[in-house]
Structures are given as structure tokens and as C-alpha cells.
Amino acid sequence: MTNRSAHPIDPTALKELRTADDAGRRTVPMTDEEGGAPLRCCLRRSAPGERIALVSYAPLRRWAAGTGADPGAYDEQGPVFIHAQECGGPDGDGLPFANAHRTVRRYSADGRILGGRLVEPGAFEEAFTEAFADSAVALVHVRAVEYGCFLYEVRRAR
């Protein structure tokens, strides 16, 4: 079994997103009174009273900018929660947000979608092994089933 690592949003992207999001809107911080928002900067749920922001994020576009890929129509953006100010990032190497059904969406090195799979809690490693058994898969996105929101990225082990 190969342990895969969840990649939060890159610190450089987070710095940019804390000013303006990937849709060009100014970021508006808020106090999360209830807590529980899935934070993509540190891959944990927010605590009541934390300052967070809901921003539009284009994960494949940002990945493609670093690789030279052109995702074409697969360049989508969607809502994600982040801390309003810089945080310490993830605490560990475990897979976050794995206690519910998720979608594992596969992408090629040229930014094209290669398919996906509905994953039950406890079956993430199997889904990643299956995805990366296909040599054309460069990375996968783990997404929420209910809204399709991006949660984190897992890359091919080197």
C-alpha cells in the first residue's frame, strides 16, 4: 500500500486569493460563528470564531500554469473556504475530509479529465491506487459529492 498525500492550496496561491479570487472578485473575510467550514489552506474544519473567506478557486488552471498544460473546457472554478490570514498549513499527512462519500476525479498531464469515481469512506487508498495504475493520470482531485467543491489534490508519487 502506498500512502498518498493531500496537497492543500499552494501558499503563493493562498496569498493571491486572500486579496482577489480566481473570478477576479475582492476577497471579503468573515467570522465563522458556527465553525465546520472545510478549509483548503490547512485541510481541517474551521473552529467557531475563526476568520475565514469564501473564494472562487480554479485548481486545474493553477496547476496547468505551472506545468504548461492547457485544460481547455476543464478549467473550472468553484467556491472554497480558506483562512482570512496566513495559517500554519496542514498538521499531518493523513487524508482529510475522508469521513464521507467523495469523488476522485482523474486528470492527464495535458489537463484533460480522464474519469472519476465515487469513493466511500475507507476506500480512498484503493481509489488512488486504481487511478495511478493508469500511466496517463498525472493527478487527481478529491471533491465533495453534494456540491462538487474541490477539497484537495493528490499527485502521482515520485
N, C-alpha and C positions, 0 to 999 in steps of 0.2 A: 504494500500500500504506500502511495506517495502522498505526503501531506502537501496540500496546496495552500497558498497564502492569499488572503483577501487584500486587495490594494485599495486604500481609500483614495479620495480625490487628492491629486498631487498638490503639495504645498504652494507651488507657484500659481497653479490654477486657483487654489483657495484664496490667495492674496488678491487675485484679479476679481474673483466672484464676490468678495466682500466689498467691492466698490460698485461693480456693474456685472450683471449676469450675462449668460450667453445669448440672451434675447435682446441685449442692449439696455435693459432696464436698471435703474439705480437700485442698489440693494438697500432694503429697509429692515433694520434689526427690530426684534420684538422680544418681549419677555415671555417665555413659555411658562404660563401659570400652572398648567397641569403636568407637564413632563411627558415623556414617552415618545417624542419625535425621533425617528431613526436618523441619526447624524452621520453624514457621509465623510466627515473630516476625521472622526475618531472611531467610527464604526461601533457606536453604542447608542443607547437611547438617552435622550435628554432628561435631566432632573428638573423638578419643578423650580421655577425661578431663574433658570439659565437664560442668557441672552443668545438667541438664535436668529437665523434668517432663512426664509424660503426663497430659493433662487432657481432660475432655469439653467440647466446644465446640459451640455452636449458632449457626452463621454466619448463617443466614437470619433467625433470631429477633433477633439483634443488629442486623442491617441493618434489619429491619422496625421495630424500636423507634425508630430514627432517622428513619424515613420515614412512620410511621403505618400501614404495611401490616399485614395480618393473614394470615400464611402458612397458617393453619389446620393441616391434617394434614401439610403440607410442612415444618413446624417440626420438624426433626430435629437430633439432636446426635450427635457421634461423637468418637473419640479423635484428638488432635493433640499433637505434641511442641512445646514451647516452651522457651526458656532459663529456668532457675530464677530468675535475676535479670535486671534490665533489660539489654538489649543495644542496639547501635547501629542495628538495623534492617537492611534490605537495602543491599547495596553498590552496586547498579546498577539499570538499568532493564530488563534482559533478562528473558526468561521463564524462571523456574526450573523445575526438575524436568521439563524438556521432552524428556528423553532416553529416554522410554518411552511406551507407549500410555497415554493418559489419556482421561477422559470430560469433555466440556464440556457442562454442564447449564445450560439457559436458564431464567430466571425473569422474570415480568412485574412491573410496578410495584406490583401488589397482592399480590405474594409467591407467586404460583401458578407451578408448573412448566409450562414450555411445550415441553419436549422436551429431547433431548440428542443427543450424537454421540460416537462413538468416534473419537479422533484419534491418528494415527500421529506419531512424531517428525518434525519438519519441516513439519507441516501445521497448526500452531496458528493462524497468522495467517489462513489460509483459513477455518478453523472460526469464528474470531471475526468475520470479515467476514460470513460466512454468517449467524451468529447475530444480529448487529446490523443486518443488512439488514431484519430483521423489526422494525418500529417498536414492537411490543409488548414486545420484550425490553429490560429495564432493566439486567440484569447477568447474568453467567454465573459459575458455579463450575467450577473445574478440580479434578477428583478423580482419585484413584488408581483404576485398574481393579480391581486384585486385592482390595482391601478396601473400596473406595468412600469412602475418607477424603478429607475436604476438604483441598485443598492451598493454594488461594488464590482470590481473586475478581478478576474483570475487569469494569469498568463501561463503560457506553456513553461514548464520547468526547464531550466538550462543545465 
